[in-house]
Amino acid sequence: MKRILAMLLCLAMIVGIMAACGDSGNDSSAPSSSESSASGESSKADESSESSEAGEPSGEVVNSTTPGTELPIVTEPVTLKICKERHMLDTTTSYNEKAAFKNITEETGLTLEFQELAAGTAGEQVPLLLAGGNMPDVFWALISDTQILQNESLFVPLEDMLETYAPNCLKTYGELTSVDWRQIATTPSGHIYGMLGRYEALFENSGDGIQIINKTWLDKVKKDIPTTLEEYKDVLIAFRDGDPNGNGQADEIPYGFCEDMWCASLTNDMGQFGIGHGGATGNAASTMYTIIDGKVQGAVNTPEYREYLEFYHDLYTEKLIDQEGFSMKNDVFANKIRNYQVGTYYSWTALEYLSTEQEKDWVVLPTMKAHEDTVPVANGEIDRSTVQKNKWVITSSCEHPEAALRLWDYLARDVESKMTVAMGEKGKLWDEYEDQPGVYYFLVPEGDPEFTFEHMKYTWGTVNDPPLMTIAETPKNDGDVSPAAALRDNMVKEVNKDFVKKENQLPAIYVKPEFVDERSFLDTDLYAEVKKFRSQAVMDGFSDSDWDAYCKRLEDLQYSTWLQWYQDYLDGNLK
């Protein structure tokens, strides 16, 4: 086994991967175009249980559940039914096999019965469970903001129980630096229904794709790293004409992009023209607005955006960017990179596509400026919190809500416990430095090449779904990292000065379902139009009349109304 990367960087990569895979049931960031009310959900406001009001623990339960951190959690046997979606790479037969739960009954007095949903089925199964009333005691990383707000009577309010039954969690929440936890966790009705989880990532790893360029190719064509778009085009021409891969064929793709890959999209280049968008490039909505001095403004109908389209049409016409970038799949894109056809592209790190040996050829390309007076904006959010709410939601069907809450707090008792939930047994995928107590690192075990690191972390742990870990709890990078991690670290040091500042981002707060519905019907058609025009403009070009017609179509699709919705959200008027 060998050390591969500091936990800080790896955790952020995990976040990016999971976002791409669709981490179900967590609305932890500002609303996106993909957010919608879950189909089949049914409000249960008129179907409250006769036995007890949701969130009102019985005296019997109080007497059987120990407060604070005292063990065992219960003084009499209690079984908790926990609903969790299985990851497609998880090879365990039961969650009870994972290290975090093997001795759970002996230590806590609780027996855990996992109701495991097949990978990819939570979107269908959870609404059925909510509507049918056959609910588990706990939903683990499955419930969305919308489901909470449309079904409040189905869940137990936790705010009055936290001090007594979740002291470990409260301590962690109080140490958050990136977000006000009460703001993001509290519903418009004033209740807290879900516990926080995941990792509080540093801004260096909250960004999206960062551009890298093949330094070996630069040396072969005798060019320096470009600092302006004019120099950039000159480099791309040299890549096209200078045979930098040395195979004697004109098969080089100077600039590769792939709209099928969240961090390799052409939208990454908007920042070079001073177009600062509000979030991840993989988020359709975030590429359509920017926030300046507290005002939400359009990002895709501006003179800067038009200039951006014209510049990349010019590159497309001269075959300086991939002619298939708007249509090809990510695997095709990856093969082009591996086959030394691509000179520069956006990525999380080069090792997403390349071997360790190939990766050594690549260096970061700092954010360039369209004009001398352009203020560039790198992609990503400098202060965006990766904290997620609703990780642990206790239902009104639970006869022992205090015990259920204490279980989550027990799993949050220290960093090692949280890491065991996330990644499995200490000494397998992670460990603690002997000479640095409290500092951890990741391991890559030797073994079956088919049973990869990805398989291991989902089989042995839950990866994205542990109780919350703060930045202060996250291990520091001591330099003993993989080439991928080192590259990412160097990349962000180059570009983080241009990241989107906190005041130009949307906070992660609850929005009433009716307001979500109000915006959602606008999202799909608007972004479809933006995406369609972007690809057509880059590939075919456009005239003044084409541009005017496009801007009019945006207004016909209520772009102004859509922007006003985000302004109201920013102003706190949609709670």
NUMIVO-995168 format. One line per 3 residues: number of its first residue (from 1); for each residue x, y, z of C-alpha. Coordinates in pm, 1 decimal. Layout:
NUM	X Y Z; ...
This chain:
1	0.0 0.0 0.0; 112.9 353.7 -60.4; -5.7 698.8 21.2
4	-183.8 854.4 -273.4; -333.4 1183.2 -182.0; -420.3 1409.8 100.3
7	-774.0 1381.0 212.1; -850.2 1745.0 136.7; -803.1 1701.9 -233.6
10	-948.5 1355.7 -259.5; -1265.9 1449.8 -81.4; -1326.6 1735.1 -321.5
13	-1271.5 1503.5 -617.3; -1520.6 1264.1 -467.9; -1767.4 1550.2 -447.6
16	-1720.9 1632.9 -817.2; -1758.8 1268.9 -919.6; -2072.0 1222.6 -718.4
19	-2224.3 1537.6 -849.8; -2177.7 1401.3 -1194.7; -2332.2 1070.1 -1090.0
22	-2635.4 1237.3 -936.0; -2622.6 1231.9 -557.9; -2986.9 1171.5 -488.9
25	-3200.0 1368.1 -255.8; -2972.2 1651.5 -154.2; -3050.6 2013.1 -238.7
28	-2743.1 2155.7 -72.2; -2666.5 2429.8 -316.9; -2863.7 2710.9 -473.2
31	-3149.5 2596.3 -699.5; -3048.2 2456.8 -1036.2; -3230.6 2385.7 -1357.0
34	-3243.1 2018.2 -1269.9; -3440.3 2074.4 -949.1; -3805.6 1984.5 -968.2
37	-4079.9 1852.4 -750.5; -4053.6 1477.1 -713.7; -4316.7 1296.8 -916.4
40	-4568.4 1103.5 -721.2; -4517.9 1298.5 -402.9; -4825.7 1346.3 -195.8
43	-4872.0 1596.0 82.2; -4977.4 1428.2 401.2; -5087.5 1739.1 584.7
46	-5437.9 1601.4 615.9; -5330.1 1249.8 702.6; -5149.1 1298.5 1032.4
49	-5109.2 995.8 1251.9; -5363.8 969.9 1531.2; -5108.7 822.4 1766.2
52	-4885.9 1128.2 1796.8; -4806.8 1456.3 1635.4; -4489.9 1438.7 1422.2
55	-4195.0 1564.4 1619.1; -4349.4 1516.4 1965.1; -4147.5 1240.8 2133.3
58	-4328.8 1028.4 2384.1; -4223.8 1006.1 2743.7; -4154.1 636.5 2698.6
61	-3897.5 706.9 2430.5; -3728.9 974.9 2634.4; -3690.0 732.1 2921.9
64	-3527.1 466.6 2704.5; -3278.5 685.1 2517.1; -2968.8 814.0 2692.1
67	-2880.3 1180.5 2639.3; -2553.9 1338.8 2533.3; -2279.8 1092.1 2442.2
70	-2358.4 828.2 2703.1; -2350.8 466.7 2585.6; -2537.2 254.1 2518.8
73	-2776.2 478.4 2328.7; -3081.9 286.1 2449.4; -3146.0 108.3 2777.1
76	-3377.2 -142.7 2614.2; -3348.9 -311.1 2270.9; -3455.2 -90.9 1977.9
79	-3457.8 -173.0 1607.2; -3423.6 110.0 1356.1; -3522.0 68.1 993.0
82	-3294.8 279.7 771.7; -3362.2 336.6 402.0; -3050.7 387.6 185.5
85	-2981.6 360.9 -184.7; -2708.5 115.3 -279.8; -2434.0 247.3 -507.7
88	-2379.8 56.9 -831.9; -2019.5 -21.7 -733.8; -2107.7 -151.0 -386.3
91	-2034.9 -524.9 -371.2; -2153.8 -587.2 -14.1; -2465.9 -792.9 42.6
94	-2580.8 -567.2 326.2; -2490.2 -234.2 483.6; -2441.6 -424.8 806.7
97	-2119.7 -562.1 655.0; -1960.6 -217.5 641.0; -1705.5 -142.8 910.2
100	-1906.3 139.3 1064.9; -2192.9 -93.9 1155.5; -2035.0 -431.0 1233.7
103	-2034.7 -376.3 1611.1; -2318.1 -125.3 1627.7; -2555.8 -331.2 1842.9
106	-2289.5 -419.4 2098.4; -2184.6 -54.8 2133.2; -2519.1 123.5 2114.9
109	-2792.3 -130.8 2194.4; -2951.1 -55.0 1857.1; -3026.5 -313.2 1590.9
112	-3012.5 -168.3 1239.3; -3235.1 -302.4 966.8; -3132.6 -154.7 631.5
115	-3395.8 -114.3 362.9; -3163.4 -97.8 65.3; -3287.5 45.3 -263.3
118	-3127.3 -74.6 -584.0; -2888.4 171.0 -747.2; -3071.4 430.0 -953.3
121	-3418.5 351.5 -813.9; -3449.0 605.2 -531.2; -3613.7 864.2 -755.0
124	-3903.2 624.2 -809.9; -3909.1 437.7 -481.0; -3887.8 721.5 -226.8
127	-4201.8 906.4 -349.5; -4388.7 575.4 -330.9; -4277.9 521.8 27.3
130	-4385.8 874.3 118.3; -4721.8 842.7 -51.7; -4794.3 492.4 73.9
133	-4722.0 557.0 438.2; -4496.2 249.4 464.7; -4196.9 452.3 566.3
136	-3871.9 352.5 735.8; -3758.0 515.4 1057.6; -3485.9 706.9 875.0
139	-3416.0 815.1 518.7; -3039.7 834.7 469.7; -2930.5 1076.4 192.7
142	-3257.3 1032.0 4.9; -3486.5 1325.3 84.6; -3484.8 1653.2 -111.2
145	-3583.6 2003.0 -4.1; -3900.2 1975.6 -208.2; -3998.5 1646.9 -48.1
148	-3945.4 1798.9 295.5; -4155.7 2105.4 223.1; -4438.5 1917.1 55.4
151	-4461.1 1657.1 330.2; -4358.4 1823.5 656.4; -4600.0 1617.2 864.1
154	-4413.6 1301.9 759.1; -4087.0 1406.5 922.6; -3976.8 1477.0 1278.4
157	-3863.5 1831.3 1364.2; -3522.9 1806.4 1526.5; -3442.8 2156.5 1650.5
160	-3558.5 2094.9 2009.4; -3371.4 1763.8 2030.9; -3029.6 1866.0 1902.3
163	-2875.2 1993.7 2224.0; -2969.9 1683.4 2419.4; -2927.0 1411.0 2159.1
166	-2679.2 1549.9 1903.4; -2401.5 1735.9 2091.9; -2126.2 1603.9 1863.3
169	-2307.6 1733.2 1557.0; -2377.8 2071.6 1713.2; -2010.0 2112.2 1794.1
172	-1919.5 2038.6 1432.4; -2187.0 2272.2 1296.1; -2056.3 2551.4 1516.2
175	-1712.8 2515.9 1357.2; -1831.4 2560.3 998.7; -1661.3 2847.3 819.5
178	-1826.1 2836.0 477.3; -2192.3 2854.2 567.5; -2445.3 2944.8 837.5
181	-2577.5 2600.7 916.7; -2904.4 2718.1 1066.6; -2974.6 2923.3 756.5
184	-2939.0 2628.6 520.8; -3101.5 2369.7 750.0; -3409.7 2563.5 862.9
187	-3729.8 2546.9 659.0; -3962.0 2845.2 603.2; -4181.5 2705.8 881.3
190	-3888.8 2736.3 1122.9; -3813.3 2365.4 1161.9; -3502.5 2155.7 1105.3
193	-3584.8 1817.0 958.1; -3249.4 1692.1 834.3; -2898.7 1653.5 971.8
196	-2598.1 1782.9 783.3; -2343.5 1561.4 614.4; -2063.5 1529.5 360.2
199	-1750.4 1742.1 363.7; -1688.3 2112.0 393.8; -1445.3 2154.0 104.2
202	-1201.1 2437.7 68.4; -1249.3 2672.2 -223.1; -946.8 2533.2 -404.6
205	-1145.7 2227.2 -484.2; -1489.1 2379.3 -525.4; -1411.1 2487.0 -879.6
208	-1490.0 2311.8 -1201.3; -1269.8 2242.2 -1498.2; -934.9 2418.7 -1508.8
211	-749.1 2438.8 -1838.5; -430.7 2242.7 -1886.2; -193.4 2249.7 -2182.4
214	64.1 2003.1 -2312.3; 402.6 2154.7 -2224.6; 585.7 1902.0 -2444.0
217	385.5 2022.9 -2742.8; 464.8 2383.4 -2653.7; 835.1 2304.8 -2647.8
220	818.8 2127.0 -2983.9; 652.4 2423.2 -3155.3; 877.1 2666.7 -2962.2
223	595.2 2855.2 -2791.9; 555.7 2985.8 -2438.9; 246.4 2943.3 -2223.9
226	-1.9 3200.3 -2361.8; -128.1 3480.6 -2138.7; -373.1 3647.7 -2376.9
229	-628.9 3513.0 -2621.3; -424.0 3649.1 -2909.2; -122.0 3449.1 -2794.4
232	-352.7 3153.9 -2730.0; -475.5 3147.0 -3089.5; -116.7 3168.1 -3211.9
235	-29.8 2860.5 -3001.4; -330.6 2669.1 -3134.1; -224.8 2742.3 -3491.6
238	122.6 2610.0 -3412.6; -32.8 2294.5 -3265.4; -242.0 2248.5 -3579.4
241	43.6 2296.9 -3826.3; 356.4 2190.0 -3637.9; 297.9 1813.7 -3590.7
244	373.5 1830.6 -3216.0; 274.5 1466.1 -3158.3; 540.0 1371.0 -3413.3
247	345.9 1109.3 -3606.3; 379.7 1284.4 -3942.6; 3.4 1328.8 -3973.7
250	-211.9 1639.9 -3945.5; -432.0 1477.6 -3682.0; -376.8 1720.0 -3392.8
253	-674.5 1881.7 -3224.3; -531.5 2202.2 -3078.4; -813.5 2258.7 -2829.1
256	-1038.0 1974.0 -2719.9; -1371.6 2022.7 -2548.4; -1667.7 1798.8 -2478.7
259	-2017.8 1920.0 -2393.7; -2095.7 1571.9 -2262.9; -1846.4 1618.3 -1975.8
262	-1940.1 1858.3 -1695.7; -1591.6 2004.0 -1649.2; -1479.7 1998.2 -2016.4
265	-1757.8 2216.1 -2160.6; -1692.2 2520.5 -2376.0; -1878.9 2723.4 -2113.2
268	-1556.4 2713.4 -1910.7; -1421.1 2979.9 -2145.0; -1685.5 3238.2 -2059.9
271	-1467.4 3369.0 -1778.7; -1199.8 3484.8 -2022.7; -1445.9 3746.8 -2141.5
274	-1534.7 3860.4 -1791.9; -1861.5 3667.6 -1786.5; -1889.6 3554.7 -1427.1
277	-2154.8 3295.5 -1377.1; -2303.6 3190.0 -1050.9; -2194.2 2830.5 -1021.0
280	-2071.9 2508.8 -1173.6; -2046.5 2471.7 -1547.1; -2233.7 2145.2 -1513.7
283	-2530.6 2336.8 -1376.9; -2738.3 2468.0 -1666.4; -2889.1 2754.1 -1469.9
286	-2558.3 2882.8 -1339.7; -2429.9 2965.4 -1686.8; -2725.1 3195.2 -1755.9
289	-2685.5 3454.4 -1480.6; -2422.9 3653.2 -1299.0; -2443.5 3860.4 -981.1
292	-2288.1 4206.1 -969.4; -2327.2 4433.4 -667.5; -2621.7 4230.5 -539.5
295	-2807.3 4236.7 -870.7; -2881.5 3926.0 -1077.3; -2804.5 3998.8 -1441.1
298	-2826.3 3805.7 -1763.8; -2506.6 3633.5 -1877.0; -2604.0 3497.8 -2218.5
301	-2746.6 3804.5 -2392.6; -2462.0 4049.3 -2332.9; -2201.7 4203.2 -2567.6
304	-1934.5 4002.9 -2383.6; -2119.3 3678.5 -2448.8; -2159.0 3765.6 -2816.5
307	-1786.1 3833.6 -2841.7; -1717.4 3498.3 -2674.1; -1929.1 3318.4 -2935.6
310	-1763.8 3504.6 -3222.1; -1415.4 3421.5 -3097.2; -1484.9 3049.4 -3071.3
313	-1660.3 3045.9 -3407.7; -1338.8 3183.1 -3550.5; -1141.8 2902.9 -3382.5
316	-1392.4 2645.9 -3505.0; -1374.8 2771.6 -3862.7; -996.6 2748.1 -3859.7
319	-1018.0 2396.5 -3712.3; -840.4 2500.5 -3397.0; -1102.3 2343.5 -3170.2
322	-1255.2 1997.6 -3189.9; -1511.2 1976.7 -3469.0; -1701.5 1707.7 -3276.0
325	-1703.7 1876.4 -2934.2; -2076.5 1946.3 -2930.2; -2181.2 1592.9 -3023.5
328	-1928.2 1335.9 -2904.0; -1946.9 1136.8 -2581.9; -1693.5 1159.1 -2304.1
331	-1532.1 822.8 -2382.6; -1451.5 938.7 -2736.0; -1307.4 1260.5 -2595.3
334	-1096.0 1064.7 -2348.8; -954.3 842.1 -2622.5; -848.1 1144.5 -2826.7
337	-652.8 1274.5 -2527.6; -492.5 937.7 -2455.7; -390.4 905.7 -2821.2
340	-197.6 1236.9 -2811.8; -437.7 1419.1 -3041.9; -532.5 1705.6 -2804.7
343	-308.8 1997.5 -2709.6; -518.5 2171.8 -2443.1; -846.9 2107.4 -2265.1
346	-1038.9 2164.5 -1943.6; -1045.8 1892.3 -1681.5; -1045.1 1826.6 -1309.6
349	-693.8 1686.8 -1346.6; -510.3 1527.0 -1633.5; -521.9 1186.3 -1471.0
352	-892.0 1159.0 -1543.7; -783.5 1053.4 -1889.3; -407.5 990.0 -1880.7
355	-159.7 757.8 -1721.3; 72.6 886.4 -1452.0; 354.6 895.1 -1704.9
358	150.1 1083.1 -1966.9; 27.9 1332.4 -1707.8; 378.9 1469.2 -1658.8
361	353.1 1645.5 -1996.2; 72.9 1876.0 -1879.6; 77.4 2208.9 -1694.4
364	-191.0 2453.2 -1587.1; -296.2 2727.9 -1825.9; -376.9 3039.8 -1619.6
367	-696.6 3228.1 -1691.5; -649.1 3453.1 -1995.6; -806.0 3788.6 -2077.1
370	-998.9 3879.2 -2389.3; -877.0 4239.1 -2361.7; -629.7 4431.9 -2154.8
373	-905.8 4579.2 -1940.4; -1106.1 4254.4 -1909.2; -1142.8 4122.7 -1556.1
376	-1136.4 3744.5 -1600.8; -1349.3 3516.3 -1387.4; -1231.7 3160.1 -1338.2
379	-1492.7 2891.1 -1307.3; -1603.8 2772.4 -968.6; -1705.8 2924.0 -638.1
382	-1448.1 3043.4 -390.9; -1681.6 3020.1 -94.0; -1936.6 2765.9 -207.3
385	-2017.0 2519.3 63.4; -2022.5 2151.0 -19.3; -2213.6 2086.0 304.1
388	-2534.8 1897.1 238.6; -2853.0 1903.2 440.5; -3116.1 1631.9 472.9
391	-2855.5 1357.4 502.4; -3038.3 1195.9 794.4; -3414.0 1253.0 801.9
394	-3625.0 1087.2 1072.3; -3982.9 1004.7 979.7; -4303.1 1031.1 1179.2
397	-4320.4 649.1 1164.7; -4020.0 625.8 1395.6; -4117.4 524.1 1749.4
400	-3776.0 620.3 1884.1; -3672.0 946.9 1715.3; -3429.1 1034.9 1995.1
403	-3249.3 705.4 1943.9; -3236.8 762.6 1569.0; -3088.8 1107.0 1622.6
406	-2837.9 976.9 1872.8; -2724.6 713.8 1623.4; -2628.6 982.9 1371.5
409	-2454.0 1174.0 1649.2; -2271.6 856.7 1754.0; -2142.9 814.6 1398.7
412	-2026.3 1178.3 1420.7; -1840.4 1130.8 1750.9; -1493.1 1190.5 1598.8
415	-1307.8 1214.2 1268.5; -1213.9 847.4 1263.1; -1575.9 744.3 1300.7
418	-1682.7 974.4 1019.2; -1404.0 842.6 800.1; -1508.0 486.1 873.9
421	-1860.2 569.4 758.2; -1721.4 740.9 448.8; -1440.8 507.9 340.5
424	-1444.0 196.3 554.2; -1197.4 43.3 795.9; -888.7 236.9 900.2
427	-577.6 95.3 737.5; -746.5 -1.1 411.1; -825.4 315.6 215.1
430	-716.2 566.3 477.1; -490.1 590.9 777.5; -334.6 829.1 1029.4
433	25.9 942.1 1018.7; 215.5 787.5 1309.6; 419.1 1102.4 1362.3
436	126.3 1340.8 1308.2; -171.3 1244.9 1525.7; -495.7 1367.5 1376.1
439	-356.7 1397.7 1024.0; -487.3 1140.5 779.4; -407.5 1022.8 429.3
442	-551.9 789.7 169.4; -419.2 450.6 63.8; -436.4 255.8 -258.1
445	-430.8 -112.8 -172.8; -270.1 -365.3 -400.4; -514.4 -616.7 -533.6
448	-750.6 -714.9 -810.3; -726.3 -452.2 -1086.5; -1095.6 -505.6 -1158.8
451	-1177.2 -413.8 -799.3; -1067.2 -54.0 -829.7; -1032.7 224.3 -575.2
454	-1380.5 336.3 -684.7; -1522.9 -8.9 -605.6; -1342.0 -19.0 -273.6
457	-1466.4 313.1 -141.2; -1830.4 236.5 -222.0; -1807.6 -119.2 -93.9
460	-1626.6 -42.8 229.2; -1789.1 295.1 299.3; -2056.6 538.4 184.0
463	-1815.3 800.5 40.9; -2041.2 1106.1 19.4; -2277.2 1028.3 303.4
466	-2098.2 1048.6 639.6; -2190.6 1294.7 914.0; -2048.2 1638.3 843.0
469	-1672.6 1692.5 845.2; -1548.4 2051.6 870.1; -1246.0 2203.7 704.3
472	-1070.4 2201.4 1039.6; -1130.2 1826.3 1066.8; -1015.4 1761.3 712.5
475	-656.3 1640.0 687.4; -399.3 1875.5 541.9; -186.8 1818.1 235.5
478	169.8 1751.5 352.0; 307.0 1707.4 3.4; 288.8 1330.0 -3.4
481	32.9 1321.1 -281.2; -19.5 1158.2 -616.6; 71.9 1340.4 -937.9
484	-300.0 1404.7 -991.8; -345.1 1565.0 -653.6; -26.2 1766.9 -686.5
487	-134.1 1892.5 -1027.3; -474.9 1995.4 -900.0; -313.8 2172.4 -607.8
490	-83.7 2366.8 -838.5; -366.9 2444.9 -1076.4; -587.2 2605.6 -817.6
493	-299.9 2809.5 -678.4; -266.9 2960.0 -1023.9; -631.1 3046.9 -1080.1
496	-800.8 3081.3 -742.9; -750.1 3457.0 -739.5; -1010.9 3476.6 -1014.3
499	-1272.3 3252.4 -859.5; -1625.9 3374.5 -817.2; -1649.0 3561.0 -487.1
502	-1902.2 3487.6 -218.4; -2101.7 3803.2 -279.5; -2156.8 3689.2 -638.7
505	-2305.5 3354.3 -542.7; -2644.5 3237.7 -429.8; -2684.3 3107.5 -73.6
508	-2804.8 2752.1 -16.4; -3145.4 2798.7 143.1; -3488.5 2638.1 132.5
511	-3739.2 2759.5 -121.4; -4109.6 2694.5 -90.9; -4226.8 2432.6 -343.8
514	-4465.9 2672.4 -513.1; -4176.7 2903.7 -590.3; -3968.4 2616.7 -724.8
517	-4255.3 2519.1 -951.5; -4288.3 2882.2 -1057.0; -3933.4 2882.8 -1190.9
520	-3897.2 2524.7 -1307.4; -4130.0 2554.3 -1603.1; -3902.9 2825.4 -1745.0
523	-3573.6 2639.0 -1701.7; -3592.3 2369.8 -1963.5; -3695.8 2575.6 -2264.7
526	-3463.8 2862.7 -2175.0; -3152.4 2654.0 -2140.5; -3240.0 2449.2 -2448.7
529	-3246.9 2772.8 -2647.7; -2917.4 2894.7 -2498.2; -2746.9 2562.9 -2563.3
532	-2884.5 2538.3 -2918.3; -2774.8 2887.4 -3012.7; -2431.8 2842.6 -2857.0
535	-2356.8 2534.0 -3065.0; -2500.0 2685.9 -3384.2; -2315.4 3013.9 -3332.8
538	-1981.4 2845.4 -3276.1; -2014.7 2601.1 -3564.5; -2201.5 2811.3 -3824.9
541	-2155.6 3170.0 -3715.3; -2433.9 3427.6 -3689.6; -2538.0 3766.8 -3818.1
544	-2669.4 4074.9 -3641.2; -3021.1 3967.2 -3723.2; -2952.5 3615.0 -3587.7
547	-2829.8 3763.5 -3261.3; -3129.1 3995.9 -3233.4; -3366.8 3707.9 -3303.4
550	-3194.9 3494.7 -3037.6; -3223.8 3769.9 -2775.4; -3590.2 3812.6 -2862.3
553	-3649.0 3437.2 -2822.8; -3496.1 3457.5 -2475.8; -3739.3 3730.8 -2381.4
556	-4029.9 3537.4 -2535.2; -3924.1 3249.2 -2309.7; -3942.0 3489.5 -2012.1
559	-3571.3 3529.7 -1947.5; -3638.5 3851.9 -1755.7; -3892.7 3673.6 -1536.4
562	-3643.9 3392.8 -1476.5; -3371.9 3639.0 -1373.5; -3615.2 3815.7 -1141.6
565	-3685.6 3483.0 -972.5; -3317.6 3452.2 -886.9; -3311.9 3811.4 -767.7
568	-3602.2 3734.7 -535.1; -3417.7 3425.5 -417.8; -3104.0 3629.1 -347.0
571	-3309.7 3888.7 -159.2; -3466.5 3618.6 59.7; -3819.4 3667.0 -72.3
574	-3890.5 3301.5 -158.0; -3866.4 3142.4 184.3
